[in-house]
Amino acid sequence: MKKTDSAEKYARIIMEDDLNQIAWEETLDHGDDYIAREYEITDGAFIKYEWRSFPGKSANENYNHRFTLVTPPKKNPDKLKPGIIYQIDHPKGGR
């Protein structure tokens, strides 16, 4: 598991489906083995969520769940920058 603690709250909001914090959401791509969604959080941050049922072919695609900050919040006291903020990898050796 890889995470950036100051931005972990966004992953938690999405995982808990906290509708008081989610302003908007849209499915970007989906299939049997992959889902990509984008969320706008009430503070103005945009988060891309990706789920993959199996590891991909490259090391960059070994995740099961990935949360990426696309746009930082409008008020950004933690000076968050776009990039992966939380990731849950597939277990080594498969499921």
C-alpha positions in Angstrom: 0.0 0.0 0.0 1.3 3.4 -1.0 -0.2 6.7 0.3 0.4 10.3 0.9 -1.1 11.1 4.3 -2.1 14.8 3.7 -4.3 13.7 0.7 -5.5 10.4 2.1 -8.8 12.0 3.1 -9.9 12.1 -0.5 -9.5 8.3 -0.9 -11.4 7.9 2.4 -14.2 10.1 1.1 -14.6 8.1 -2.1 -14.2 4.7 -0.4 -16.8 5.6 2.2 -19.1 7.2 -0.5 -19.4 10.3 1.7 -22.1 12.1 -0.3 -21.8 15.2 2.0 -18.2 15.6 0.6 -18.7 14.5 -3.0 -20.1 17.2 -5.2 -20.1 15.3 -8.5 -19.0 12.0 -10.0 -18.7 10.5 -13.5 -17.7 7.2 -14.9 -14.9 7.8 -17.4 -14.3 4.2 -18.5 -15.5 0.7 -17.5 -15.2 -2.9 -18.4 -15.2 -6.3 -16.8 -11.7 -5.8 -15.4 -11.3 -2.0 -15.1 -13.2 1.0 -13.9 -12.2 4.7 -14.0 -14.3 7.4 -12.3 -13.7 11.1 -11.6 -15.0 12.8 -8.5 -15.2 16.4 -7.6 -15.0 17.0 -3.8 -16.8 19.9 -2.2 -13.5 21.8 -1.7 -12.9 21.9 -5.4 -10.4 19.0 -5.7 -10.8 16.5 -8.6 -9.9 12.9 -7.9 -9.6 10.1 -10.5 -10.4 6.6 -9.0 -9.3 3.5 -10.9 -10.0 -0.1 -10.1 -8.3 -3.1 -11.8 -9.3 -6.7 -11.1 -5.9 -8.1 -12.1 -2.4 -6.6 -12.2 -1.5 -5.0 -15.5 1.5 -5.9 -17.6 3.8 -3.1 -16.3 4.9 -2.4 -12.7 2.9 0.9 -12.9 -0.3 -1.2 -13.4 0.1 -3.5 -10.3 -2.6 -1.6 -8.4 -6.0 -2.9 -7.4 -7.3 0.6 -6.4 -5.7 3.9 -7.3 -6.6 7.4 -6.3 -5.0 10.3 -8.3 -5.3 14.0 -7.5 -6.1 15.6 -10.8 -6.8 19.1 -9.6 -5.8 20.4 -6.1 -8.5 21.9 -3.9 -9.3 25.6 -4.4 -7.9 26.4 -0.9 -4.7 24.4 -0.7 -2.9 25.0 2.6 -1.1 21.6 2.3 0.2 22.6 -1.1 -1.0 19.4 -2.7 0.2 18.7 -6.2 -1.4 16.5 -8.9 -0.4 12.8 -8.7 -1.2 9.5 -7.1 -2.3 10.1 -3.5 -3.3 6.6 -2.4 -2.8 3.2 -3.9 -3.7 -0.4 -2.9 -1.7 -2.9 -4.8 -2.6 -6.5 -5.7 -1.1 -9.0 -3.2 2.2 -10.4 -4.4 1.7 -13.9 -5.8 -2.0 -13.2 -6.8 -5.2 -13.4 -4.9 
